[in-house]
């Protein structure tokens, strides 16, 4: 079996916490500068870029729908997005791909215009 470095801990409610060997007094004594330096030294804890380059803006679909005052069913019908897809996006089980993100941004900017164009095209 391949070792992945993942430790699985199984405990029941009420069981004592597992001793990790962490010296919590030493951790509590760290200065903010030491904590910052330790975080920067961890490749999995790098800060986000200040200019936000390389990050993808996600539209919060649920907030957009609620801002428009629509139910999931009404939003799905108005913008021709399958109801299951909309639910997956809202519950963060799945994320919109690039064309869907662009479509959601257009809906966010001009919801009435998009809905009118789709009604006209039907």
N, CA, C and O atoms as a Tinker XYZ file with bonds, in Angstrom:
   488  protein
     1  N      0.844000   -1.181000    0.000000    73     2
     2  CA     0.000000    0.000000    0.000000    64     1     3
     3  C      0.886000    1.239000    0.000000    63     2     4     5
     4  O      1.877000    1.297000    0.728000    81     3
     5  N      0.534000    2.217000   -0.806000    73     3     6
     6  CA     1.292000    3.455000   -0.922000    64     5     7
     7  C      0.971000    4.381000    0.246000    63     6     8     9
     8  O     -0.193000    4.576000    0.597000    81     7
     9  N      2.014000    4.946000    0.840000    73     7    10
    10  CA     1.814000    5.898000    1.944000    64     9    11
    11  C      1.572000    7.277000    1.359000    63    10    12    13
    12  O      2.324000    7.739000    0.501000    81    11
    13  N      0.528000    7.923000    1.823000    73    11    14
    14  CA     0.173000    9.237000    1.280000    64    13    15
    15  C      0.494000   10.372000    2.235000    63    14    16    17
    16  O      0.418000   11.538000    1.848000    81    15
    17  N      0.848000   10.062000    3.469000    73    15    18
    18  CA     1.087000   11.116000    4.437000    64    17    19
    19  C     -0.191000   11.597000    5.103000    63    18    20    21
    20  O     -0.171000   12.556000    5.874000    81    19
    21  N     -1.292000   10.941000    4.810000    73    19    22
    22  CA    -2.576000   11.307000    5.407000    64    21    23
    23  C     -2.804000   10.444000    6.635000    63    22    24    25
    24  O     -2.682000    9.220000    6.578000    81    23
    25  N     -3.133000   11.088000    7.739000    73    23    26
    26  CA    -3.411000   10.374000    8.976000    64    25    27
    27  C     -4.907000   10.422000    9.210000    63    26    28    29
    28  O     -5.509000   11.496000    9.196000    81    27
    29  N     -5.507000    9.270000    9.424000    73    27    30
    30  CA    -6.927000    9.198000    9.714000    64    29    31
    31  C     -7.100000    8.933000   11.198000    63    30    32    33
    32  O     -6.525000    7.988000   11.738000    81    31
    33  N     -7.886000    9.761000   11.849000    73    31    34
    34  CA    -8.130000    9.602000   13.278000    64    33    35
    35  C     -9.610000    9.306000   13.467000    63    34    36    37
    36  O    -10.470000   10.056000   13.004000    81    35
    37  N     -9.892000    8.217000   14.143000    73    35    38
    38  CA   -11.271000    7.864000   14.427000    64    37    39
    39  C    -11.474000    7.975000   15.927000    63    38    40    41
    40  O    -10.770000    7.335000   16.708000    81    39
    41  N    -12.427000    8.782000   16.320000    73    39    42
    42  CA   -12.737000    8.922000   17.735000    64    41    43
    43  C    -14.237000    9.105000   17.899000    63    42    44    45
    44  O    -14.931000    9.584000   17.002000    81    43
    45  N    -14.703000    8.716000   19.049000    73    43    46
    46  CA   -16.117000    8.849000   19.360000    64    45    47
    47  C    -16.325000   10.052000   20.254000    63    46    48    49
    48  O    -15.403000   10.458000   20.961000    81    47
    49  N    -17.529000   10.640000   20.241000    73    47    50
    50  CA   -17.794000   11.766000   21.139000    64    49    51
    51  C    -17.483000   11.375000   22.582000    63    50    52    53
    52  O    -17.885000   10.315000   23.059000    81    51
    53  N    -16.759000   12.257000   23.257000    73    51    54
    54  CA   -16.405000   11.995000   24.650000    64    53    55
    55  C    -15.027000   11.387000   24.811000    63    54    56    57
    56  O    -14.453000   11.440000   25.899000    81    55
    57  N    -14.474000   10.800000   23.726000    73    55    58
    58  CA   -13.120000   10.260000   23.806000    64    57    59
    59  C    -12.139000   11.411000   24.003000    63    58    60    61
    60  O    -12.373000   12.509000   23.498000    81    59
    61  N    -11.046000   11.180000   24.726000    73    59    62
    62  CA   -10.056000   12.254000   24.881000    64    61    63
    63  C     -9.380000   12.540000   23.549000    63    62    64    65
    64  O     -9.286000   11.664000   22.690000    81    63
    65  N     -8.910000   13.772000   23.384000    73    63    66
    66  CA    -8.225000   14.143000   22.152000    64    65    67
    67  C     -6.913000   13.384000   22.055000    63    66    68    69
    68  O     -6.284000   13.089000   23.071000    81    67
    69  N     -6.506000   13.072000   20.848000    73    67    70
    70  CA    -5.266000   12.348000   20.601000    64    69    71
    71  C     -4.076000   13.261000   20.892000    63    70    72    73
    72  O     -4.083000   14.434000   20.517000    81    71
    73  N     -3.059000   12.725000   21.557000    73    71    74
    74  CA    -1.854000   13.505000   21.837000    64    73    75
    75  C     -1.038000   13.599000   20.556000    63    74    76    77
    76  O     -0.601000   12.583000   20.015000    81    75
    77  N     -0.835000   14.824000   20.070000    73    75    78
    78  CA    -0.078000   15.037000   18.832000    64    77    79
    79  C      1.375000   15.371000   19.097000    63    78    80    81
    80  O      2.174000   15.450000   18.164000    81    79
    81  N      1.731000   15.568000   20.368000    73    79    82
    82  CA     3.096000   15.937000   20.694000    64    81    83
    83  C      3.367000   17.422000   20.517000    63    82    84    85
    84  O      4.509000   17.862000   20.646000    81    83
    85  N      2.345000   18.187000   20.228000    73    83    86
    86  CA     2.504000   19.635000   20.040000    64    85    87
    87  C      2.743000   20.312000   21.378000    63    86    88    89
    88  O      2.014000   20.080000   22.342000    81    87
    89  N      3.757000   21.141000   21.430000    73    87    90
    90  CA     4.048000   21.922000   22.633000    64    89    91
    91  C      3.267000   23.230000   22.519000    63    90    92    93
    92  O      3.752000   24.203000   21.941000    81    91
    93  N      2.045000   23.245000   23.080000    73    91    94
    94  CA     1.159000   24.385000   22.921000    64    93    95
    95  C      1.689000   25.631000   23.620000    63    94    96    97
    96  O      1.381000   26.743000   23.190000    81    95
    97  N      2.465000   25.482000   24.670000    73    95    98
    98  CA     3.056000   26.651000   25.331000    64    97    99
    99  C      4.041000   27.329000   24.383000    63    98   100   101
   100  O      4.119000   28.556000   24.329000    81    99
   101  N      4.791000   26.522000   23.640000    73    99   102
   102  CA     5.749000   27.065000   22.669000    64   101   103
   103  C      5.000000   27.782000   21.533000    63   102   104   105
   104  O      5.420000   28.843000   21.072000    81   103
   105  N      3.898000   27.188000   21.099000    73   103   106
   106  CA     3.085000   27.800000   20.035000    64   105   107
   107  C      2.513000   29.134000   20.512000    63   106   108   109
   108  O      2.525000   30.116000   19.769000    81   107
   109  N      2.013000   29.174000   21.743000    73   107   110
   110  CA     1.416000   30.389000   22.291000    64   109   111
   111  C      2.450000   31.500000   22.458000    63   110   112   113
   112  O      2.100000   32.680000   22.452000    81   111
   113  N      3.734000   31.125000   22.609000    73   111   114
   114  CA     4.791000   32.118000   22.831000    64   113   115
   115  C      5.307000   32.740000   21.531000    63   114   116   117
   116  O      6.105000   33.676000   21.572000    81   115
   117  N      4.857000   32.227000   20.374000    73   115   118
   118  CA     5.330000   32.769000   19.095000    64   117   119
   119  C      4.849000   34.214000   18.903000    63   118   120   121
   120  O      3.719000   34.559000   19.248000    81   119
   121  N      5.720000   35.031000   18.354000    73   119   122
   122  CA     5.343000   36.411000   18.037000    64   121   123
   123  C      4.596000   36.420000   16.704000    63   122   124   125
   124  O      4.700000   35.467000   15.932000    81   123
   125  N      3.851000   37.475000   16.430000    73   123   126
   126  CA     3.179000   37.557000   15.123000    64   125   127
   127  C      4.166000   37.452000   13.956000    63   126   128   129
   128  O      3.838000   36.873000   12.920000    81   127
   129  N      5.364000   38.005000   14.116000    73   127   130
   130  CA     6.371000   37.931000   13.046000    64   129   131
   131  C      6.821000   36.490000   12.823000    63   130   132   133
   132  O      7.013000   36.068000   11.683000    81   131
   133  N      6.989000   35.735000   13.909000    73   131   134
   134  CA     7.388000   34.335000   13.790000    64   133   135
   135  C      6.274000   33.509000   13.140000    63   134   136   137
   136  O      6.544000   32.627000   12.325000    81   135
   137  N      5.052000   33.793000   13.495000    73   135   138
   138  CA     3.918000   33.089000   12.900000    64   137   139
   139  C      3.861000   33.386000   11.407000    63   138   140   141
   140  O      3.659000   32.480000   10.598000    81   139
   141  N      4.037000   34.654000   11.039000    73   139   142
   142  CA     4.019000   35.056000    9.631000    64   141   143
   143  C      5.145000   34.359000    8.856000    63   142   144   145
   144  O      4.924000   33.854000    7.756000    81   143
   145  N      6.332000   34.335000    9.427000    73   143   146
   146  CA     7.478000   33.685000    8.769000    64   145   147
   147  C      7.227000   32.188000    8.603000    63   146   148   149
   148  O      7.564000   31.614000    7.567000    81   147
   149  N      6.642000   31.559000    9.608000    73   147   150
   150  CA     6.340000   30.123000    9.520000    64   149   151
   151  C      5.298000   29.853000    8.443000    63   150   152   153
   152  O      5.403000   28.877000    7.701000    81   151
   153  N      4.298000   30.717000    8.360000    73   151   154
   154  CA     3.261000   30.553000    7.334000    64   153   155
   155  C      3.852000   30.708000    5.942000    63   154   156   157
   156  O      3.514000   29.941000    5.040000    81   155
   157  N      4.734000   31.692000    5.751000    73   155   158
   158  CA     5.353000   31.893000    4.436000    64   157   159
   159  C      6.257000   30.731000    4.057000    63   158   160   161
   160  O      6.436000   30.442000    2.874000    81   159
   161  N      6.829000   30.061000    5.053000    73   159   162
   162  CA     7.706000   28.922000    4.785000    64   161   163
   163  C      6.918000   27.676000    4.386000    63   162   164   165
   164  O      7.492000   26.727000    3.852000    81   163
   165  N      5.607000   27.671000    4.639000    73   163   166
   166  CA     4.762000   26.523000    4.300000    64   165   167
   167  C      4.239000   26.697000    2.877000    63   166   168   169
   168  O      3.497000   27.643000    2.611000    81   167
   169  N      4.615000   25.796000    1.946000    73   167   170
   170  CA     4.168000   25.957000    0.560000    64   169   171
   171  C      2.648000   25.865000    0.385000    63   170   172   173
   172  O      2.112000   26.340000   -0.617000    81   171
   173  N      1.959000   25.265000    1.342000    73   171   174
   174  CA     0.499000   25.152000    1.255000    64   173   175
   175  C     -0.221000   26.335000    1.890000    63   174   176   177
   176  O     -1.452000   26.362000    1.910000    81   175
   177  N      0.517000   27.312000    2.410000    73   175   178
   178  CA    -0.110000   28.440000    3.107000    64   177   179
   179  C      0.372000   29.767000    2.552000    63   178   180   181
   180  O      0.616000   30.708000    3.308000    81   179
   181  N      0.510000   29.846000    1.242000    73   179   182
   182  CA     0.996000   31.078000    0.639000    64   181   183
   183  C     -0.121000   32.111000    0.557000    63   182   184   185
   184  O     -1.281000   31.758000    0.343000    81   183
   185  N      0.228000   33.398000    0.727000    73   183   186
   186  CA    -0.802000   34.448000    0.688000    64   185   187
   187  C     -1.352000   34.632000   -0.722000    63   186   188   189
   188  O     -0.697000   34.313000   -1.714000    81   187
   189  N     -2.563000   35.151000   -0.780000    73   187   190
   190  CA    -3.168000   35.467000   -2.073000    64   189   191
   191  C     -2.465000   36.678000   -2.672000    63   190   192   193
   192  O     -1.999000   37.544000   -1.932000    81   191
   193  N     -2.381000   36.755000   -3.996000    73   191   194
   194  CA    -1.760000   37.938000   -4.602000    64   193   195
   195  C     -2.608000   39.176000   -4.334000    63   194   196   197
   196  O     -3.834000   39.123000   -4.434000    81   195
   197  N     -1.965000   40.285000   -3.994000    73   195   198
   198  CA    -2.699000   41.519000   -3.682000    64   197   199
   199  C     -3.457000   42.051000   -4.900000    63   198   200   201
   200  O     -4.530000   42.638000   -4.759000    81   199
   201  N     -2.893000   41.844000   -6.102000    73   199   202
   202  CA    -3.564000   42.341000   -7.302000    64   201   203
   203  C     -4.621000   41.358000   -7.820000    63   202   204   205
   204  O     -5.304000   41.634000   -8.807000    81   203
   205  N     -4.747000   40.229000   -7.155000    73   203   206
   206  CA    -5.739000   39.197000   -7.479000    64   205   207
   207  C     -5.550000   38.583000   -8.870000    63   206   208   209
   208  O     -6.450000   37.907000   -9.370000    81   207
   209  N     -4.397000   38.808000   -9.498000    73   207   210
   210  CA    -4.121000   38.196000  -10.792000    64   209   211
   211  C     -4.085000   36.683000  -10.647000    63   210   212   213
   212  O     -3.558000   36.156000   -9.667000    81   211
   213  N     -4.644000   35.994000  -11.621000    73   211   214
   214  CA    -4.630000   34.542000  -11.610000    64   213   215
   215  C     -5.780000   33.918000  -10.848000    63   214   216   217
   216  O     -5.923000   32.695000  -10.842000    81   215
   217  N     -6.609000   34.736000  -10.200000    73   215   218
   218  CA    -7.755000   34.216000   -9.473000    64   217   219
   219  C     -9.011000   34.349000  -10.328000    63   218   220   221
   220  O     -9.129000   35.284000  -11.120000    81   219
   221  N     -9.922000   33.441000  -10.172000    73   219   222
   222  CA   -11.158000   33.441000  -10.947000    64   221   223
   223  C    -12.291000   33.988000  -10.100000    63   222   224   225
   224  O    -12.548000   33.492000   -9.003000    81   223
   225  N    -12.981000   35.027000  -10.615000    73   223   226
   226  CA   -14.125000   35.592000   -9.894000    64   225   227
   227  C    -15.313000   34.661000  -10.080000    63   226   228   229
   228  O    -15.703000   34.347000  -11.205000    81   227
   229  N    -15.873000   34.232000   -8.982000    73   227   230
   230  CA   -17.058000   33.396000   -9.032000    64   229   231
   231  C    -18.277000   34.229000   -8.640000    63   230   232   233
   232  O    -18.247000   34.968000   -7.655000    81   231
   233  N    -19.323000   34.104000   -9.405000    73   231   234
   234  CA   -20.577000   34.758000   -9.062000    64   233   235
   235  C    -21.254000   33.886000   -8.015000    63   234   236   237
   236  O    -21.360000   32.672000   -8.191000    81   235
   237  N    -21.711000   34.493000   -6.931000    73   235   238
   238  CA   -22.475000   33.756000   -5.937000    64   237   239
   239  C    -23.889000   33.621000   -6.499000    63   238   240   241
   240  O    -24.702000   34.541000   -6.418000    81   239
   241  N    -24.154000   32.459000   -7.064000    73   239   242
   242  CA   -25.410000   32.235000   -7.793000    64   241   243
   243  C    -26.619000   32.397000   -6.877000    63   242   244   245
   244  O    -27.627000   32.981000   -7.276000    81   243
   245  N    -26.525000   31.889000   -5.665000    73   243   246
   246  CA   -27.658000   31.981000   -4.745000    64   245   247
   247  C    -27.963000   33.444000   -4.407000    63   246   248   249
   248  O    -29.125000   33.854000   -4.405000    81   247
   249  N    -26.921000   34.229000   -4.122000    73   247   250
   250  CA   -27.146000   35.648000   -3.812000    64   249   251
   251  C    -27.705000   36.390000   -5.014000    63   250   252   253
   252  O    -28.571000   37.253000   -4.865000    81   251
   253  N    -27.216000   36.061000   -6.207000    73   251   254
   254  CA   -27.733000   36.685000   -7.427000    64   253   255
   255  C    -29.217000   36.378000   -7.574000    63   254   256   257
   256  O    -30.023000   37.278000   -7.811000    81   255
   257  N    -29.572000   35.111000   -7.432000    73   255   258
   258  CA   -30.970000   34.701000   -7.583000    64   257   259
   259  C    -31.844000   35.381000   -6.533000    63   258   260   261
   260  O    -32.932000   35.868000   -6.842000    81   259
   261  N    -31.364000   35.413000   -5.291000    73   259   262
   262  CA   -32.142000   36.042000   -4.217000    64   261   263
   263  C    -32.270000   37.549000   -4.436000    63   262   264   265
   264  O    -33.315000   38.134000   -4.150000    81   263
   265  N    -31.202000   38.181000   -4.947000    73   263   266
   266  CA   -31.247000   39.620000   -5.235000    64   265   267
   267  C    -32.306000   39.920000   -6.291000    63   266   268   269
   268  O    -32.945000   40.972000   -6.263000    81   267
   269  N    -32.484000   38.984000   -7.220000    73   267   270
   270  CA   -33.500000   39.163000   -8.257000    64   269   271
   271  C    -34.895000   38.777000   -7.766000    63   270   272   273
   272  O    -35.887000   38.981000   -8.466000    81   271
   273  N    -34.963000   38.221000   -6.563000    73   271   274
   274  CA   -36.256000   37.852000   -5.985000    64   273   275
   275  C    -36.904000   36.664000   -6.667000    63   274   276   277
   276  O    -38.130000   36.581000   -6.744000    81   275
   277  N    -36.081000   35.736000   -7.167000    73   275   278
   278  CA   -36.610000   34.583000   -7.889000    64   277   279
   279  C    -36.389000   33.294000   -7.106000    63   278   280   281
   280  O    -35.407000   33.150000   -6.378000    81   279
   281  N    -37.322000   32.363000   -7.271000    73   279   282
   282  CA   -37.125000   31.023000   -6.730000    64   281   283
   283  C    -36.126000   30.300000   -7.635000    63   282   284   285
   284  O    -35.813000   30.771000   -8.728000    81   283
   285  N    -35.634000   29.161000   -7.173000    73   283   286
   286  CA   -34.740000   28.379000   -8.028000    64   285   287
   287  C    -35.437000   28.016000   -9.333000    63   286   288   289
   288  O    -34.845000   28.094000  -10.409000    81   287
   289  N    -36.696000   27.621000   -9.224000    73   287   290
   290  CA   -37.445000   27.211000  -10.410000    64   289   291
   291  C    -37.610000   28.375000  -11.387000    63   290   292   293
   292  O    -37.434000   28.209000  -12.594000    81   291
   293  N    -37.947000   29.551000  -10.861000    73   291   294
   294  CA   -38.164000   30.720000  -11.718000    64   293   295
   295  C    -36.852000   31.169000  -12.368000    63   294   296   297
   296  O    -36.834000   31.507000  -13.551000    81   295
   297  N    -35.757000   31.176000  -11.605000    73   295   298
   298  CA   -34.447000   31.557000  -12.151000    64   297   299
   299  C    -34.027000   30.572000  -13.233000    63   298   300   301
   300  O    -33.554000   30.963000  -14.299000    81   299
   301  N    -34.206000   29.292000  -12.941000    73   299   302
   302  CA   -33.858000   28.237000  -13.894000    64   301   303
   303  C    -34.625000   28.405000  -15.208000    63   302   304   305
   304  O    -34.057000   28.287000  -16.293000    81   303
   305  N    -35.906000   28.677000  -15.091000    73   303   306
   306  CA   -36.749000   28.835000  -16.277000    64   305   307
   307  C    -36.420000   30.128000  -17.031000    63   306   308   309
   308  O    -36.327000   30.129000  -18.258000    81   307
   309  N    -36.246000   31.219000  -16.296000    73   307   310
   310  CA   -36.006000   32.517000  -16.928000    64   309   311
   311  C    -34.697000   32.543000  -17.701000    63   310   312   313
   312  O    -34.620000   33.145000  -18.772000    81   311
   313  N    -33.654000   31.885000  -17.159000    73   311   314
   314  CA   -32.331000   31.962000  -17.778000    64   313   315
   315  C    -31.883000   30.648000  -18.422000    63   314   316   317
   316  O    -30.728000   30.496000  -18.819000    81   315
   317  N    -32.828000   29.699000  -18.517000    73   315   318
   318  CA   -32.591000   28.421000  -19.193000    64   317   319
   319  C    -31.368000   27.677000  -18.646000    63   318   320   321
   320  O    -30.530000   27.173000  -19.394000    81   319
   321  N    -31.303000   27.631000  -17.344000    73   319   322
   322  CA   -30.260000   26.860000  -16.659000    64   321   323
   323  C    -30.961000   25.669000  -16.026000    63   322   324   325
   324  O    -31.927000   25.849000  -15.285000    81   323
   325  N    -30.494000   24.448000  -16.303000    73   323   326
   326  CA   -31.155000   23.284000  -15.704000    64   325   327
   327  C    -31.224000   23.405000  -14.182000    63   326   328   329
   328  O    -30.256000   23.809000  -13.537000    81   327
   329  N    -32.368000   23.054000  -13.621000    73   327   330
   330  CA   -32.597000   23.210000  -12.189000    64   329   331
   331  C    -31.560000   22.457000  -11.365000    63   330   332   333
   332  O    -31.074000   22.982000  -10.362000    81   331
   333  N    -31.216000   21.255000  -11.762000    73   331   334
   334  CA   -30.209000   20.473000  -11.030000    64   333   335
   335  C    -28.849000   21.156000  -11.044000    63   334   336   337
   336  O    -28.134000   21.146000  -10.042000    81   335
   337  N    -28.493000   21.747000  -12.177000    73   335   338
   338  CA   -27.228000   22.473000  -12.293000    64   337   339
   339  C    -27.234000   23.679000  -11.360000    63   338   340   341
   340  O    -26.257000   23.929000  -10.654000    81   339
   341  N    -28.329000   24.421000  -11.358000    73   339   342
   342  CA   -28.459000   25.589000  -10.489000    64   341   343
   343  C    -28.315000   25.183000   -9.028000    63   342   344   345
   344  O    -27.615000   25.848000   -8.264000    81   343
   345  N    -28.967000   24.106000   -8.641000    73   343   346
   346  CA   -28.875000   23.638000   -7.250000    64   345   347
   347  C    -27.442000   23.232000   -6.905000    63   346   348   349
   348  O    -26.954000   23.539000   -5.817000    81   347
   349  N    -26.770000   22.544000   -7.828000    73   347   350
   350  CA   -25.379000   22.151000   -7.589000    64   349   351
   351  C    -24.492000   23.375000   -7.403000    63   350   352   353
   352  O    -23.625000   23.382000   -6.530000    81   351
   353  N    -24.701000   24.405000   -8.211000    73   351   354
   354  CA   -23.908000   25.630000   -8.085000    64   353   355
   355  C    -24.184000   26.309000   -6.747000    63   354   356   357
   356  O    -23.258000   26.729000   -6.053000    81   355
   357  N    -25.454000   26.414000   -6.392000    73   355   358
   358  CA   -25.812000   27.099000   -5.151000    64   357   359
   359  C    -25.289000   26.367000   -3.925000    63   358   360   361
   360  O    -24.910000   26.997000   -2.937000    81   359
   361  N    -25.265000   25.049000   -3.983000    73   359   362
   362  CA   -24.808000   24.259000   -2.836000    64   361   363
   363  C    -23.318000   23.948000   -2.916000    63   362   364   365
   364  O    -22.788000   23.191000   -2.103000    81   363
   365  N    -22.646000   24.544000   -3.908000    73   363   366
   366  CA   -21.191000   24.418000   -4.092000    64   365   367
   367  C    -20.730000   22.967000   -4.277000    63   366   368   369
   368  O    -19.591000   22.621000   -3.964000    81   367
   369  N    -21.641000   22.124000   -4.795000    73   367   370
   370  CA   -21.231000   20.766000   -5.141000    64   369   371
   371  C    -20.450000   20.784000   -6.451000    63   370   372   373
   372  O    -19.557000   19.969000   -6.678000    81   371
   373  N    -20.816000   21.744000   -7.308000    73   371   374
   374  CA   -20.123000   21.950000   -8.582000    64   373   375
   375  C    -19.973000   23.447000   -8.792000    63   374   376   377
   376  O    -20.679000   24.248000   -8.179000    81   375
   377  N    -19.041000   23.814000   -9.668000    73   375   378
   378  CA   -18.802000   25.222000   -9.952000    64   377   379
   379  C    -19.004000   25.476000  -11.439000    63   378   380   381
   380  O    -18.681000   24.619000  -12.262000    81   379
   381  N    -19.534000   26.646000  -11.793000    73   379   382
   382  CA   -19.754000   26.961000  -13.207000    64   381   383
   383  C    -18.429000   26.963000  -13.976000    63   382   384   385
   384  O    -17.409000   27.429000  -13.467000    81   383
   385  N    -18.456000   26.433000  -15.217000    73   383   386
   386  CA   -17.264000   26.494000  -16.060000    64   385   387
   387  C    -17.155000   27.914000  -16.640000    63   386   388   389
   388  O    -17.994000   28.769000  -16.358000    81   387
   389  N    -16.125000   28.154000  -17.444000    73   387   390
   390  CA   -15.861000   29.514000  -17.942000    64   389   391
   391  C    -17.050000   30.121000  -18.707000    63   390   392   393
   392  O    -17.413000   31.263000  -18.429000    81   391
   393  N    -17.670000   29.402000  -19.660000    73   391   394
   394  CA   -18.817000   30.014000  -20.352000    64   393   395
   395  C    -19.991000   30.304000  -19.405000    63   394   396   397
   396  O    -20.669000   31.321000  -19.544000    81   395
   397  N    -20.223000   29.402000  -18.442000    73   395   398
   398  CA   -21.323000   29.625000  -17.493000    64   397   399
   399  C    -21.015000   30.820000  -16.594000    63   398   400   401
   400  O    -21.917000   31.595000  -16.277000    81   399
   401  N    -19.744000   30.985000  -16.174000    73   399   402
   402  CA   -19.371000   32.148000  -15.361000    64   401   403
   403  C    -19.604000   33.436000  -16.145000    63   402   404   405
   404  O    -20.088000   34.426000  -15.596000    81   403
   405  N    -19.256000   33.418000  -17.440000    73   403   406
   406  CA   -19.477000   34.602000  -18.277000    64   405   407
   407  C    -20.976000   34.894000  -18.386000    63   406   408   409
   408  O    -21.398000   36.046000  -18.291000    81   407
   409  N    -21.771000   33.847000  -18.585000    73   407   410
   410  CA   -23.219000   34.010000  -18.677000    64   409   411
   411  C    -23.784000   34.583000  -17.373000    63   410   412   413
   412  O    -24.630000   35.476000  -17.405000    81   411
   413  N    -23.323000   34.077000  -16.239000    73   411   414
   414  CA   -23.796000   34.571000  -14.948000    64   413   415
   415  C    -23.403000   36.035000  -14.730000    63   414   416   417
   416  O    -24.167000   36.802000  -14.144000    81   415
   417  N    -22.217000   36.419000  -15.197000    73   415   418
   418  CA   -21.809000   37.824000  -15.089000    64   417   419
   419  C    -22.707000   38.719000  -15.932000    63   418   420   421
   420  O    -23.040000   39.832000  -15.526000    81   419
   421  N    -23.099000   38.232000  -17.108000    73   419   422
   422  CA   -24.012000   38.998000  -17.965000    64   421   423
   423  C    -25.374000   39.124000  -17.293000    63   422   424   425
   424  O    -25.979000   40.196000  -17.305000    81   423
   425  N    -25.855000   38.033000  -16.708000    73   423   426
   426  CA   -27.131000   38.071000  -15.987000    64   425   427
   427  C    -27.040000   39.059000  -14.832000    63   426   428   429
   428  O    -27.969000   39.829000  -14.588000    81   427
   429  N    -25.910000   39.031000  -14.119000    73   427   430
   430  CA   -25.719000   39.937000  -12.984000    64   429   431
   431  C    -25.766000   41.398000  -13.424000    63   430   432   433
   432  O    -26.317000   42.240000  -12.715000    81   431
   433  N    -25.198000   41.704000  -14.581000    73   431   434
   434  CA   -25.148000   43.093000  -15.076000    64   433   435
   435  C    -26.489000   43.565000  -15.636000    63   434   436   437
   436  O    -26.882000   44.713000  -15.427000    81   435
   437  N    -27.202000   42.667000  -16.359000    73   435   438
   438  CA   -28.451000   43.079000  -17.004000    64   437   439
   439  C    -29.470000   41.939000  -16.980000    63   438   440   441
   440  O    -29.766000   41.351000  -18.021000    81   439
   441  N    -30.003000   41.627000  -15.805000    73   439   442
   442  CA   -30.917000   40.486000  -15.708000    64   441   443
   443  C    -32.167000   40.631000  -16.567000    63   442   444   445
   444  O    -32.610000   39.663000  -17.185000    81   443
   445  N    -32.738000   41.835000  -16.611000    73   443   446
   446  CA   -33.959000   42.031000  -17.408000    64   445   447
   447  C    -33.674000   41.904000  -18.900000    63   446   448   449
   448  O    -34.463000   41.312000  -19.636000    81   447
   449  N    -32.552000   42.459000  -19.346000    73   447   450
   450  CA   -32.190000   42.382000  -20.759000    64   449   451
   451  C    -31.981000   40.946000  -21.214000    63   450   452   453
   452  O    -32.441000   40.559000  -22.289000    81   451
   453  N    -31.286000   40.151000  -20.398000    73   451   454
   454  CA   -31.041000   38.745000  -20.747000    64   453   455
   455  C    -32.365000   37.990000  -20.783000    63   454   456   457
   456  O    -32.615000   37.236000  -21.723000    81   455
   457  N    -33.205000   38.176000  -19.791000    73   455   458
   458  CA   -34.493000   37.485000  -19.740000    64   457   459
   459  C    -35.357000   37.877000  -20.935000    63   458   460   461
   460  O    -36.028000   37.028000  -21.520000    81   459
   461  N    -35.343000   39.157000  -21.300000    73   459   462
   462  CA   -36.145000   39.622000  -22.450000    64   461   463
   463  C    -35.639000   38.998000  -23.744000    63   462   464   465
   464  O    -36.438000   38.568000  -24.575000    81   463
   465  N    -34.323000   38.946000  -23.923000    73   463   466
   466  CA   -33.756000   38.338000  -25.135000    64   465   467
   467  C    -34.134000   36.864000  -25.223000    63   466   468   469
   468  O    -34.468000   36.370000  -26.300000    81   467
   469  N    -34.081000   36.159000  -24.092000    73   467   470
   470  CA   -34.433000   34.735000  -24.108000    64   469   471
   471  C    -35.916000   34.525000  -24.371000    63   470   472   473
   472  O    -36.296000   33.582000  -25.065000    81   471
   473  N    -36.761000   35.401000  -23.818000    73   471   474
   474  CA   -38.211000   35.280000  -24.108000    64   473   475
   475  C    -38.473000   35.527000  -25.596000    63   474   476   477
   476  O    -39.283000   34.838000  -26.216000    81   475
   477  N    -37.782000   36.510000  -26.155000    73   475   478
   478  CA   -37.961000   36.842000  -27.566000    64   477   479
   479  C    -37.484000   35.699000  -28.476000    63   478   480   481
   480  O    -38.077000   35.441000  -29.524000    81   479
   481  N    -36.420000   35.030000  -28.066000    73   479   482
   482  CA   -35.861000   33.940000  -28.869000    64   481   483
   483  C    -36.715000   32.675000  -28.795000    63   482   484   485
   484  O    -36.585000   31.799000  -29.650000    81   483
   485  N    -37.574000   32.566000  -27.803000    73   483   486
   486  CA   -38.368000   31.332000  -27.622000    64   485   487
   487  C    -39.476000   31.197000  -28.633000    63   486   488
   488  O    -40.221000   30.217000  -28.605000    81   487
